Amino acid sequence: MIASLASKRVSHEEFVSDFYTISSCKNTCSGSFHGIPDITGWQSLDATRGIIELQPPTLIRRTGRPQTRRHHNTMDERTDRSNKKCGICKELGHNRSTCPTNPENRR
């Protein structure tokens, strides 16, 4: 934006907010910050006040690859998929490793 304004010889200062000035940035941090008190000033925890000690969550991870949460629609269906054609008998529906006429596949 600044480069396009400079090519038109227009001042960019009227298009930029005062929020981005250096004085505004300094005013943001001009207030006082209160630090954390020393550990001796902390209150002690006890069970009579109803404070419960937090435990880590019980997470059960399943083995294997996690399932996808994707919902398939009509765009995901493949229409160009052709049937398998066997390289030995040239019939559709199976390939050469499952061909019924191939004697090597019989057990």
N, C-alpha and C positions, 0 to 999 in steps of 0.2 A: 504494500500500500504506500509506503513512504517513497519507494522508488518511482511509482507512477505519479505521485504528487510532485516529486522533484522534477520529473520530465515536463510537467505542465507549469513549473515554476510557481507552485502554490505551497504556502507554509504548512507543514504537517502538524504544527502545535495546536491548531484549532480543531483537529480531528482526533487527537489523542487525549484521553482522560487525565485529569490531575492525579488520579490514583497511581499512575506510573512514574511520577516525579521522584527525585531523590529525597526531597524534603518530606514527602508523604511516607516514604519508606522509613526514614529516620524517626518520624513521629509514631510509627507503629511500635517501635522498640523503646520509646522514651519512657514508658511507665516502669514501675518497679516490679521485680520478680521476687517471689518469696521462695526460698530454698526449703528442702526437706530437713526437718529438725534432726538432731543427733539421735542415735538409737537409744540413748539413755532416757530420752523424753517420751519414748513410745509407751503406749499402754500395753500391759501384759494381757494375753488372751487366756480365758479360762472357760471351762465347760458350763459353769453356772450361769453365765450370761447368754447362753444359747448359741454360741459360735460353734459351727460344725467344721471340722477339718475336711478340706476338699480332697477327694480321691480322683485319680486319673480316670477318664472315661473307659468303659469296657467296650473295646472295639474288636469285633470278630471279623477278620479278613478271610474271605473265601479264596481257595486256591484256584489258580488258573487265570485266564484273561477275563477282565470284567466285561459284562454284557453291555452292549450299546443301548442308549435310551432314545435312539432315533426312530421316528415313525415313518415308515415307508409309504409312499403314495403312488399314483399311477405313473408318474414320471420315472420312477425307479424300475418299472417292469421292462424287461428286455424283449423286444419283438423280433430282433434280427438273429436270435439264437437258432442255429440249425441243429438237426439231429446228428448224433454220432454216426460215422460211416466206417465200417470195418475195412481195414487195408487188405485182408486176406480174401474174404468172400464178397466184399463190396455191398453188403446188406446194411440197412439203417438200423439203429437202435443199440448197437454195441460197438466196441473197438476190438483191435486185434488181441488185446490181453484177455478179453472175456469171450472170444469167439468160440462157439460150440463146435465148429468144424476143425479147429486147430488141435492136433493131437498132443501138443506140448502142454496145453492147458488142462488136460484130463489128469486126474490123480488116481 
